[in-house]
Amino acid sequence: MTLRTGRHFLQIPGPTNVPDQVLRAMAAPTIDHRGPEFAELTLGLLQRIKPVFGTEGPVVIYPASGTGAWEAALVNTLSPGDRVLCFETGHFATLWQDMARSLGLEVDFVPGDWRHGADPADLRRRLETDLTHSIKAVCVVHNETSTGVTSRVPEFREVLDATGHPALLLVDTISSLGSIDYRHDEWGVDVTVAGSQKGLMLPPGLSFNAVSVKALAATRDARLPKSFWDWLPIIEANRRGYFPSTPATNLLYGLSEALDMLAAEGLPEVFARHTRHAAATRAAVRGWGLEVLCADEREHSGSLTAVLMPDGHDADKLRKVILERYDMSLGAGLGKLAGRIFRIGHLGHFNDLTLAGTLAGVQMGLELSGVPIDPTGLGAALDVLRTP
């Protein structure tokens, strides 16, 4: 076994590095989840998390992964045989539509090339021909973790409003919440899906639905089976500071600390930091002479950057070299991008020196793997980082 010194660089786009103060908060003794101390914690959390989603409405918290929040968004608002429109922006958008089909929904899957976000023009064309309003929901991934592409969600709301279509707008923010500007209420989103292990700087284990008034009203007619995922008992119990089933108590301690950290930095500053680190990463990639997977300048992700490997070079072999030589984990290519890309996560608890170290490790790994690059790439990133 190779002896490792120093810290491991976890630079996948989630789970992300958990701050020490969050870990310490989670290490507190577990308390009675039916007692007054827990109720006080819950009532405070449910108010303090709303600004992160950009909502004044309820945010439902589950002891689950983001996949659970996907299912909750669907089963609380839809019925068997309902038609939903999903956009193929990458691996996770594909998995969400697979889930919708497995639940008995009729899915129209709008094809995509995995290099662009969901196209508002495609949405308009499909809604304008849906004269009977058979489409009940539109599902879009805000930031596709497998590709580093961010879809333009506000334009989706503009299309829905312009066409007068009543479909619900369901948005996955699992890798964007707390990292990329997002506004549930202002953008007219009906259900926002999120998870704890990325911009919220927690381990996996919590998932979220932010819910609009329209989405809550849809639950009256939604006939997909649900029990654990049912919003209504949770929202009712939350009014008193409790949950109808056992909550992930110590993760909620961590969430409280993470929300304090986000509030102390300020959400606009958090978003600006992620934008700046993403720009520095792209500067390095282009300086090396490599290609960023995202093909639209309007859609670059602040959370991660996916990098295309040159022909004849395997991204997974590169990742293996970097892990073994420099003790750094990079994100793999998923689905049809397996072996073709690697992903650099730059989200969550992150600063300039962490990014500089990450990009230095990537550059050394590229050189060690025989990938032809221009070694000035790292310097191009440092030029961006030198700018406040």
TIDO-991551 format. One record per residue (C-alpha): x, y, z. Coordinates in steps of 0.05 Angstrom, whole numbers, plus 32768, in hexadecimal, padded with zeros to 4 digits. Layout:
TIDO-991551
REC     xx     yy     zz
REC      X      Y      Z
...
***
This chain:
TIDO-991551
REC     xx     yy     zz
REC   8000   8000   8000
REC   801A   8045   7FEE
REC   8021   8073   802A
REC   7FFB   80B4   8020
REC   800D   80F5   8041
REC   7FE5   8135   8041
REC   7F9C   813B   802E
REC   7F79   8116   7FF7
REC   7F60   8144   7FC0
REC   7F17   8133   7FB6
REC   7F09   8159   7F76
REC   7ECE   8133   7F5C
REC   7E8E   815C   7F53
REC   7E6F   813D   7F90
REC   7E70   8125   7FC5
REC   7E9B   8161   7FD4
REC   7ECC   8171   800C
REC   7EA7   817A   804F
REC   7EC1   81B5   8078
REC   7EDF   81A5   80BC
REC   7EAB   81D0   80DF
REC   7E73   81A8   80BE
REC   7E93   8167   80D3
REC   7E9A   8180   811A
REC   7E51   8196   811B
REC   7E3C   8150   8104
REC   7E66   8130   813C
REC   7E37   814C   8172
REC   7E0E   811A   819B
REC   7DCD   8105   817A
REC   7D90   8124   819C
REC   7D47   810E   81A3
REC   7D26   811C   8160
REC   7CE3   8123   8184
REC   7CFD   8154   81B8
REC   7CFB   81A1   81BC
REC   7D45   81AA   81AB
REC   7D3C   8186   8169
REC   7CFD   81AE   8159
REC   7D24   81EE   8163
REC   7D5B   81D5   8134
REC   7D29   81C0   80FE
REC   7D00   8200   80FF
REC   7D40   8229   80F8
REC   7D5B   81FE   80BF
REC   7D1B   8200   8097
REC   7D1D   824C   8097
REC   7D68   8254   808C
REC   7D6A   8225   8050
REC   7D36   824B   8029
REC   7D65   8282   800F
REC   7D94   824D   7FF3
REC   7D5B   8236   7FC6
REC   7D42   827C   7FBB
REC   7CFD   826C   7FD6
REC   7CCB   8281   800A
REC   7CA6   823F   8004
REC   7CB0   81FC   8027
REC   7CF0   81D4   801F
REC   7CE7   818A   802E
REC   7D24   8164   8049
REC   7D2D   8119   8041
REC   7D61   80EA   805E
REC   7D73   80D3   8018
REC   7DA0   80DF   7FDC
REC   7D8D   810E   7FA3
REC   7D6E   80D2   7F80
REC   7D39   80D1   7FB6
REC   7D29   811A   7FAA
REC   7D21   810B   7F60
REC   7CEC   80D7   7F71
REC   7CCA   8104   7FA4
REC   7CC3   813B   7F6F
REC   7CA1   810C   7F40
REC   7C74   80E4   7F6E
REC   7C58   8120   7F92
REC   7C41   8144   7F53
REC   7C30   8110   7F1E
REC   7C03   80D5   7F10
REC   7C0E   8093   7EE9
REC   7C0F   809F   7E9E
REC   7C1C   80EA   7EA4
REC   7C47   8106   7E6D
REC   7C88   8127   7E81
REC   7CBC   814B   7E57
REC   7D05   813C   7E6A
REC   7D44   8159   7E4A
REC   7D81   812F   7E3C
REC   7DBB   8159   7E55
REC   7DE6   8120   7E70
REC   7DEA   80E2   7E9B
REC   7DC0   80FB   7ED5
REC   7D89   8118   7EAA
REC   7D86   80D3   7E89
REC   7D80   80B1   7ECD
REC   7D48   80E0   7EE2
REC   7D1F   80D0   7EA4
REC   7D2D   8085   7EB0
REC   7D0F   808E   7EF5
REC   7CD2   80B2   7ED9
REC   7CC5   8078   7EA9
REC   7CCD   8045   7EE0
REC   7C98   8069   7F09
REC   7C66   8061   7ED0
REC   7C6B   80A6   7EB0
REC   7C6B   80B2   7E65
REC   7CAD   80D4   7E56
REC   7CBF   80FE   7E1A
REC   7D0B   8100   7E1D
REC   7D26   813B   7DF5
REC   7D69   8124   7DD8
REC   7DA9   814B   7DE5
REC   7DF3   8146   7DD5
REC   7E0C   814B   7E1E
REC   7E33   818A   7E0C
REC   7DF9   81BB   7E10
REC   7DC4   81CA   7E44
REC   7D7A   81BF   7E3B
REC   7D61   81EA   7E01
REC   7D28   821B   7E0F
REC   7D18   821C   7DC5
REC   7D0C   81D1   7DC7
REC   7CDE   81DB   7E02
REC   7CB7   8211   7DDD
REC   7CAD   81E6   7D9F
REC   7C93   81AC   7DC8
REC   7C65   81D6   7DF4
REC   7C47   81FB   7DB8
REC   7C31   81B9   7D99
REC   7C15   819E   7DDB
REC   7BD1   81BE   7DD1
REC   7BAE   8190   7E03
REC   7BE2   819E   7E39
REC   7BF2   8153   7E3F
REC   7C38   8164   7E58
REC   7C31   8168   7EA4
REC   7C79   8177   7EB7
REC   7CBB   818D   7E9A
REC   7CF9   8170   7EBA
REC   7D3D   8191   7EB1
REC   7D80   818B   7ED3
REC   7D9A   81D0   7EE5
REC   7DE3   81BB   7EE9
REC   7DF3   8178   7EC8
REC   7E29   8158   7EF5
REC   7E40   8129   7EBE
REC   7E50   815F   7E8C
REC   7E5C   81A2   7EAE
REC   7E23   81C3   7E88
REC   7DF0   81F2   7EA9
REC   7DAC   81F8   7E89
REC   7D89   823C   7E86
REC   7D4F   822F   7EB4
REC   7D32   8276   7EB3
REC   7D28   8270   7E68
REC   7CFF   8231   7E74
REC   7CD0   8258   7EA1
REC   7CCB   828F   7E6C
REC   7CB6   825B   7E38
REC   7C82   823C   7E66
REC   7C65   8280   7E75
REC   7C67   8298   7E2C
REC   7C43   825A   7E14
REC   7C11   825B   7E4D
REC   7C21   8212   7E5B
REC   7C0E   81F8   7EA1
REC   7C44   81C2   7EA6
REC   7C6B   81BF   7EE7
REC   7CB5   81D1   7EE4
REC   7CE0   819F   7F0B
REC   7D2A   81B0   7F11
REC   7D65   8187   7F2A
REC   7D98   81B4   7F4E
REC   7DC0   817C   7F6F
REC   7E03   8197   7F57
REC   7DF1   81E0   7F52
REC   7DCD   81F2   7F93
REC   7DFB   821C   7FBE
REC   7E2D   8223   7F85
REC   7E09   8243   7F4A
REC   7DD5   827A   7F4D
REC   7D90   825B   7F53
REC   7D4C   827A   7F62
REC   7D13   824B   7F6D
REC   7CDC   827F   7F77
REC   7CF5   82B4   7F46
REC   7CFF   8281   7F0E
REC   7CBB   8262   7F19
REC   7CD4   821C   7F29
REC   7CA0   81ED   7F46
REC   7CCD   81B8   7F65
REC   7D18   81C0   7F71
REC   7D40   8181   7F7F
REC   7D81   8184   7FA6
REC   7DB2   815A   7FCF
REC   7DE1   8167   8008
REC   7E24   814F   7FEE
REC   7E38   8186   7FBE
REC   7E30   81D1   7FC7
REC   7E12   81C7   800C
REC   7E55   81A9   8022
REC   7E38   816D   8047
REC   7E41   8122   803F
REC   7E0C   80FE   8016
REC   7DCC   80EE   803A
REC   7D9C   8129   8037
REC   7D71   813C   7FFC
REC   7D40   8175   7FF1
REC   7D02   818C   7FCC
REC   7CF1   81D5   7FC9
REC   7CA7   81D8   7FB8
REC   7C7C   820E   7F98
REC   7C33   821C   7FA7
REC   7C20   81FF   7F63
REC   7C47   81BF   7F72
REC   7C25   81B8   7FB6
REC   7BE2   81BF   7F94
REC   7BF5   8189   7F62
REC   7BFC   8157   7F9C
REC   7BB0   8156   7FA2
REC   7BA9   8131   7F60
REC   7BEC   810C   7F5E
REC   7BE0   80C1   7F5F
REC   7C26   80A4   7F59
REC   7C31   8078   7F97
REC   7C56   809A   7FD0
REC   7C5E   8092   801A
REC   7CA4   80A3   8033
REC   7CAA   80D9   7FFD
REC   7C67   80FA   800B
REC   7C72   8145   8015
REC   7C33   8152   803D
REC   7C42   812B   807D
REC   7C88   8147   807E
REC   7C72   818F   8075
REC   7C3D   8186   80AB
REC   7C6F   8169   80DC
REC   7CA2   819F   80CA
REC   7C72   81D5   80E2
REC   7C80   81BC   8129
REC   7CCA   81B0   811C
REC   7CC7   8165   8111
REC   7CC6   812F   80DB
REC   7C95   80F5   80D3
REC   7CCF   80C3   80CE
REC   7D15   80C2   80ED
REC   7D3F   80FB   80D1
REC   7D8A   80FA   80C4
REC   7D96   8122   8104
REC   7DE1   812A   8101
REC   7DE0   813D   80B7
REC   7DAF   8174   80CB
REC   7DE3   818E   80FD
REC   7E13   8191   80C3
REC   7DE0   81B3   8097
REC   7DD7   81E9   80CC
REC   7E22   81F7   80CC
REC   7E25   81F7   8080
REC   7DEC   8229   807B
REC   7E12   8256   80AC
REC   7E4F   8252   8080
REC   7E28   8264   8041
REC   7E06   829E   8064
REC   7E48   82B8   807F
REC   7E68   82B9   803B
REC   7E29   82D2   8019
REC   7E07   82AD   7FE0
REC   7E1B   82E0   7FAA
REC   7E63   82D8   7FC1
REC   7E5D   828C   7FC1
REC   7E44   828D   7F79
REC   7E7A   82BF   7F63
REC   7EB0   8292   7F82
REC   7E97   8256   7F5B
REC   7E93   827E   7F1B
REC   7EDA   8296   7F24
REC   7EF6   8250   7F32
REC   7ED1   8234   7EF6
REC   7EEF   826A   7ECA
REC   7F35   825B   7EE4
REC   7F2B   8211   7ED6
REC   7F14   821D   7E8F
REC   7F50   824B   7E85
REC   7F7D   8211   7E99
REC   7F59   81DF   7E6C
REC   7F5E   820D   7E30
REC   7FA5   821F   7E41
REC   7FB7   81D5   7E3F
REC   7F99   81D2   7DF9
REC   7F60   81A6   7E10
REC   7F15   81AF   7E06
REC   7EDF   81BE   7E39
REC   7EA3   8190   7E2E
REC   7E70   81C8   7E36
REC   7E68   81E7   7DF1
REC   7E3E   8225   7E03
REC   7E5F   8260   7E26
REC   7E1D   8270   7E48
REC   7E19   822B   7E68
REC   7E5C   8220   7E8A
REC   7E54   8202   7ECF
REC   7E6E   8224   7F0D
REC   7E70   81E1   7F31
REC   7E9B   81B6   7F04
REC   7EC0   81B4   7EC2
REC   7EBF   8178   7E95
REC   7EFC   8170   7E68
REC   7EFF   8149   7E27
REC   7F3C   811D   7E1D
REC   7F61   811F   7DDA
REC   7F55   80E4   7DAB
REC   7F7E   80A8   7DBF
REC   7F80   80B9   7E09
REC   7F55   8099   7E3F
REC   7F39   80C7   7E76
REC   7F33   808D   7EA7
REC   7F7D   807B   7E9F
REC   7F8E   80C4   7EAC
REC   7F63   80C5   7EEB
REC   7F85   8085   7F03
REC   7FCA   80A4   7EFA
REC   7FB5   80E3   7F1F
REC   7F96   80BC   7F58
REC   7FD2   808D   7F61
REC   8008   80C2   7F58
REC   7FE9   8100   7F77
REC   7FB1   80E5   7FA4
REC   7F7B   810D   7F80
REC   7F37   80F5   7F6A
REC   7F18   8112   7F2B
REC   7ED2   8104   7F10
REC   7ECA   80CD   7EDD
REC   7EA5   80D2   7E9B
REC   7E5F   80B4   7EA4
REC   7E33   8090   7E72
REC   7E47   809C   7E2A
REC   7E80   80CA   7E42
REC   7EA4   8092   7E68
REC   7EEE   8094   7E58
REC   7EE6   80D3   7E2E
REC   7EE5   8109   7E63
REC   7EFC   8118   7EA9
REC   7ED8   8148   7ED8
REC   7EF8   817B   7F06
REC   7ECC   818E   7F41
REC   7ED5   81D4   7F5B
REC   7E99   81DD   7F88
REC   7E88   81E1   7FD1
REC   7EBE   81ED   8006
REC   7EF4   8205   7FD6
REC   7F27   823D   7FCE
REC   7F5B   8257   7F9D
REC   7F95   822D   7FB8
REC   7F6B   81EE   7FB6
REC   7F5B   81FC   7F6D
REC   7FA4   820C   7F5D
REC   7FBA   81CA   7F7C
REC   7F83   81A5   7F57
REC   7F97   81C1   7F14
REC   7FE1   81B5   7F22
REC   7FD0   816C   7F30
REC   7FA8   8167   7EEF
REC   7FE0   8186   7EC6
REC   8015   8158   7EE4
REC   7FE8   811C   7ED8
REC   7FDC   8130   7E90
REC   8027   8136   7E84
REC   8036   80F5   7EA8
REC   8001   80D2   7E7D
REC   801F   80EA   7E3C
REC   7FE5   8117   7E2A
REC   7FFF   814E   7DFC
REC   7FF1   8190   7E20
REC   800D   81D6   7E24
REC   802B   81DD   7E6A
REC   8016   8226   7E6E
REC   7FCF   8210   7E7F
REC   7FDA   8214   7ECA
REC   7FF6   825A   7EC3
REC   7FB8   8270   7E9E
REC   7F8D   8259   7ED9
REC   7FBB   827C   7F0B
REC   7FB3   82BD   7EE3
REC   7F68   82B8   7EEF
REC   7F71   82A8   7F38
REC   7F9F   82E4   7F42
REC   7F65   8311   7F30
REC   7F3A   831E   7F6F
***
